[in-house]
Amino acid sequence: MNRIYCNEISEQHLNKDVCLSGWVNKRRDHGGIIFIDLRDYSGIVQLVFHPENKEIFKIAESLRSEFVIEIKGKVKTRSTDAINKDIKTGFVEIIISNVVILNKSETPPFMINDTNVNEDQRLQHRYIDLRGKELQKNLRFRSKLIKSIIDYFHDENFVNIETPILTKATPEGARDYLVPSRIHEGLFFALPQSPQLFKQTLMIGGIDRYFQIAKCFRDEDLRADRQPEFTQLDVEVSFTNENEIIKLIENLFKKIFKNIMNISDDIKFEKISYLDAMKIYGCDKPDLRNPLMIHDIKDIVKDTSFNVFSEHVNNPESRITALKIPNGNKLSRKDIDDLTNLVKQFGAKGLAYLKCEDIKNIEKGIISPIKKFLNNSIITSILNRVQAQTGDIVFFSADNKNTVNSSMAALIKHLGVKLNLLSDGWRFVWIQNYPLFEKDLSTGNPTSIHHPFTAPKNENDLDLVDIFSIESKAYDLVLNGHEIGGGSIRIHSKDIQMKVFEILKISKDEMNEKFGFFLDALSHGCPPHGGIAFGLDRLTMLLLQLDTIRETIAFPKTQSASCLMTNAPSSVDNDQLKELSISITKPK
Ligand code: ASP
């Protein structure tokens, strides 16, 4: 008799013998009859033990939650009043003819599928948590997603190649995880932040279409929903251009949506330039389901004496903006205080606003603490610019560009959700024409917006005096407000690569030490190439509409980068440290 899963039981099994194995979900004694809910990944089925079969009944009496059992029995329909509509197999039960206890279990620390268990406990006993239906669903979905990706790239003639984990630092902007070498005393491997340099080297090695489901390691602040080790879909192609990579990826997502999301409607991909995204949404990961947009109003308020505005009017590094919230009039004083606190986290000094109680009556129908500073014609122009209606509220932000952008973006995101403004569906948008460099706010030095291997739109631009105006051939893909992937066409000439390193103030010695092998490879016949990488954990999270990437990973780390199940990281014994010539100096 073949073993089947609980939820596979159907009409065709009625009055037939079946064999199942799984975990005891629950035991109920009902006046001489014992009912067991048997659980496997697929679902639950009710087992019935009658006292007539003494030996088996005795075993049933000893069963406890999470015992692992194998049963044989006959599938019977339940009487109408006993049907359980909550489970798929609720119309049947199995009258047991044989049961074997395959393993006993201690009382579990929490019940499977209990949604009130704190996350630390769930992570500590992950093997129990994994039995629950949510993680089972998420991990099985993730597995299908990976299969779909692998199939797609094979069909497109890509080669799946593994790149090293013990390697040299790759600059993706985070801190490296280091591994000491025993054989080379005092030296360290770095775990890859991404396979960036290897995939580019593969192109130089004549592998013209590469992909990999790659593990990446970044020792960074885990405030946001990040993991120290995470998985990327990593792709690189030779003899290509931006549009070809974009098409390749759009087709991948069309396939994923059709095959595993069962969405065969035409999935649309929009495109927006980095500068427009910052201008309209204040960030480069706009959620196009959210209708809220920022409007510049410097030209309108240029003559006002209101110093919150006037001090920024002539500063090219500043923005003065208005954000209309449809029906925002209903926001209470407390709501506005909360929003003010929100924008203050991004450096804003306050949050001025106009409430539109009657748009036709500027005198009495527009309520605002800053109204006395603005004349009627300015107010009318602002209301026209944002196309305000009666019932709306208009918020203002005037500050340096970074503060305006980040605080307005936070308002847009927060209010979009709070006021239920998001439309349904999946909105993909490519962000293009990124600047090549941005200013490191602490040092004032240029840093790469993507990484230093990204090609400029035009190589001659590297000679421009204003290096921050140089555009790159980078692109990011954003889905519903989350950056799911990013990449670029790469620099494929040694001279250009060195020029970029120079702009980044990387000395010749540092270049040789860190990237000597790569510069050498670039000078030995490197084809033009480009690629992209996607965060697979984040993508899984989004497609499953989960709140955290930890729910997509079998054994995730906590927010403080430790594994509660294995207690890693942990100390090692002195002999091991000695072998590695490492001594621990305790923090003072
Ligand atoms: N290596 C880059 C990253 O991890 C992606 C790419 O440029 O292909 O973000």
Residues whose N, C-alpha, C, O or C-beta is under 5 A from the ligand:
A	BS01	LIG	Q193 S194 Q196 V235 G486 G487 S488 G531 I532 A533
